[in-house]
């Protein structure tokens, strides 16, 4: 999984999951604002612009994100937000690990 990051020096981590047909650039403008206070992570979902692999399933993307958070952030981040397809992936993540983040934003799941 390829990720874009902003504000790497900040402690509080926000992950934003883009919708179908979009990519990390959907959150580029807001990430520029948030980076002064947060470490913003923008995963590129499989099968979308800039991705290194084809889309297979919501579940495989969810598992990949859980593994990424486990390996890089001790299994927990401050907030995960998801739009459309990203929200569906987020719901799958939460069904497996309800303690993976303190807050969520789910839009158009």
C-alpha positions in Angstrom: 0.0 0.0 0.0 1.3 3.4 -0.9 0.6 6.3 1.5 1.1 10.0 1.3 1.9 11.8 4.6 1.7 15.3 5.9 2.9 16.7 9.3 5.1 13.7 10.1 6.5 15.4 13.3 3.1 15.6 15.0 2.0 13.1 17.5 -1.7 12.8 16.8 -2.4 10.7 13.7 -5.3 11.1 11.4 -6.0 8.7 8.5 -8.4 9.7 5.7 -9.7 7.1 3.2 -10.8 8.4 -0.1 -13.8 7.3 -2.1 -14.2 5.2 -5.3 -12.7 6.8 -8.4 -10.7 9.3 -6.3 -7.3 9.1 -4.7 -5.1 10.7 -2.1 -5.4 14.1 -3.9 -9.0 14.3 -2.7 -7.7 15.2 0.7 -4.6 17.2 -0.4 -6.1 20.6 0.4 -7.4 19.7 3.9 -4.1 17.9 4.7 -2.2 21.1 4.0 -4.3 22.7 6.7 -4.3 19.8 9.2 -0.5 19.2 9.0 0.3 22.0 11.4 -1.4 20.1 14.2 -1.7 16.4 13.0 0.2 13.7 11.3 -2.1 13.0 8.3 -1.9 9.7 6.5 -3.6 9.3 3.1 -3.5 5.7 1.9 -4.0 5.1 -1.8 -6.7 2.4 -2.0 -6.0 -0.5 -4.3 -7.1 0.0 -7.9 -7.1 3.8 -7.7 -4.9 6.5 -9.2 -1.3 6.1 -7.9 -1.9 2.6 -6.5 0.6 -0.2 -7.0 -2.0 -2.9 -7.3 -5.5 -3.8 -8.6 -8.6 -3.6 -6.4 -9.6 -6.9 -5.0 -12.1 -6.3 -2.1 -13.1 -4.0 0.7 -11.9 -6.7 3.1 -8.4 -6.9 1.7 -8.0 -3.1 1.8 -9.3 -3.1 5.4 -6.8 -5.9 6.4 -4.0 -4.0 4.7 -4.8 -0.8 6.6 -5.1 -2.6 9.9 -1.7 -4.2 9.3 -0.2 -0.8 8.4 -1.5 0.8 11.6 -0.3 -2.1 13.7 3.2 -2.0 12.1 3.7 1.7 12.1 1.5 3.2 15.0 1.3 0.5 17.6 -2.2 -0.5 16.5 -4.0 2.8 17.2 -4.5 6.3 15.7 -6.5 9.3 16.8 -9.0 9.4 13.9 -9.9 7.5 10.8 -12.3 9.2 8.3 -13.7 7.5 5.2 -15.8 8.7 2.3 -17.9 6.4 0.2 -15.7 3.3 -0.6 -13.3 4.6 2.1 -16.2 4.6 4.6 -17.2 1.0 3.7 -13.6 0.0 4.2 -13.6 1.9 7.5 -16.7 0.0 8.7 -15.0 -3.3 7.9 -11.9 -2.2 9.9 -14.1 -1.2 12.8 -16.0 -4.5 12.7 -12.6 -6.3 13.2 -10.9 -3.8 15.6 -13.2 -1.3 17.3 -10.3 0.1 19.3 -8.1 1.0 16.3 -8.9 4.7 16.6 -10.4 7.1 19.1 -12.7 8.8 16.6 -14.3 8.1 13.2 -15.9 10.1 10.5 -18.1 8.0 8.2 -19.6 9.6 5.2 -21.8 7.9 2.6 -21.0 4.3 3.5 
